[in-house]
Amino acid sequence: MNENHATLCSSPEWAEFLIADVLEPLADRFDLGEHLLELGPGYGASTRWLRERVKRLTAIELDPALAQRLQDEFADTNVAVEVGDCTCVRFADDSFDSVGMFTMLHHLPTAAEQSAALTEGYRLLRPGGVLVGSDSLASPELHGFHEGDSYNPIDPARLLVLLQIIGYDRINLTVDCGLVIFAARKPAGGDGHA
Ligand SMILES: C[S@@+](CC[C@H](N)C(=O)[O-])C[C@H]1O[C@@H](n2cnc3c(N)ncnc32)[C@H](O)[C@@H]1O
């Protein structure tokens, strides 16, 4: 990620925003269960808050330097951080009660990779498990912020269709104040029909 991210995403202001506008509202409505998988934790703003709400949190981060930061911070806690690509995760099917992906879909450079990440989330969730996430909507400001970096904001309408095609049900998607916030369940029956 570019230097703009280092400044913003590691700031207390970013953590406050993420907690108040995204994480608290989602955690109030959706049961995260015991074991949460976080995709793209970055500087850990979401990880720090979420880990207090679940028994175990596993995080997959593409950037080895960011993963190392988090491994150091969360050593001997309920958080395990691995370097990896969220479009192809090593864990078995149905391994997690919940999957979280915050402010990271727009960092996946292609539509195919965004689809693959959402599909991996589905595979990794146990039946009845919940996907929760958020992302910033396209804007000239966001584009400028990502100079020299990946910038592939997801269209909320496409996100809705993708989630549905992959097989998620109980899809909740809110578009407000430049953000899309979403939650969706892997059907309890595992066949698209709970
Ligand atoms: C903007 S940061 C968001 C960090 C954090 N979730 C937050 O909201 O503060 C996006 C993160 O996704 C990571 N990322 C990008 N592509 C990824 C991939 N294919 N697999 C795992 N992580 C990825 C980036 O390295 C970066 O740390």
The ligand as a MOL file (V3000), in Angstrom:
LIG
                    3D

  0  0  0     0  0            999 V3000
M  V30 BEGIN CTAB
M  V30 COUNTS 27 29 0 0 0
M  V30 BEGIN ATOM
M  V30 1 C -6.7120 -0.6760 3.1030 0
M  V30 2 S -6.0570 -2.0520 3.9500 0 CHG=1
M  V30 3 C -7.3750 -2.3910 5.1030 0
M  V30 4 C -6.8520 -2.8700 6.4200 0
M  V30 5 C -7.8970 -3.0970 7.5120 0
M  V30 6 N -8.8290 -4.1380 7.1550 0
M  V30 7 C -8.6250 -1.8310 7.8330 0
M  V30 8 O -9.7960 -1.6850 7.4510 0
M  V30 9 O -8.0260 -0.9700 8.4750 0 CHG=-1
M  V30 10 C -6.1940 -3.4200 2.7950 0
M  V30 11 C -5.3380 -4.5970 3.2070 0
M  V30 12 O -5.6260 -5.7310 2.3720 0
M  V30 13 C -4.4080 -6.3870 2.1010 0
M  V30 14 N -4.5660 -7.2250 0.9100 0
M  V30 15 C -4.6190 -6.8150 -0.3760 0
M  V30 16 N -4.7610 -7.8660 -1.1970 0
M  V30 17 C -4.8000 -8.9700 -0.4120 0
M  V30 18 C -4.9180 -10.3620 -0.6690 0
M  V30 19 N -5.0270 -10.8390 -1.9250 0
M  V30 20 N -4.9160 -11.2120 0.3810 0
M  V30 21 C -4.8000 -10.7530 1.6550 0
M  V30 22 N -4.6670 -9.4480 1.9500 0
M  V30 23 C -4.6700 -8.5600 0.9400 0
M  V30 24 C -3.4150 -5.2650 1.9240 0
M  V30 25 O -2.0830 -5.6990 2.0180 0
M  V30 26 C -3.8390 -4.3460 3.0580 0
M  V30 27 O -3.1920 -4.6750 4.2510 0
M  V30 END ATOM
M  V30 BEGIN BOND
M  V30 1 1 1 2
M  V30 2 1 2 3
M  V30 3 1 2 10
M  V30 4 1 3 4
M  V30 5 1 4 5
M  V30 6 1 5 6
M  V30 7 1 5 7
M  V30 8 2 7 8
M  V30 9 1 7 9
M  V30 10 1 10 11
M  V30 11 1 11 12
M  V30 12 1 11 26
M  V30 13 1 12 13
M  V30 14 1 13 14
M  V30 15 1 13 24
M  V30 16 1 14 15
M  V30 17 1 14 23
M  V30 18 2 15 16
M  V30 19 1 16 17
M  V30 20 1 17 18
M  V30 21 2 17 23
M  V30 22 1 18 19
M  V30 23 2 18 20
M  V30 24 1 20 21
M  V30 25 2 21 22
M  V30 26 1 22 23
M  V30 27 1 24 25
M  V30 28 1 24 26
M  V30 29 1 26 27
M  V30 END BOND
M  V30 END CTAB
M  END
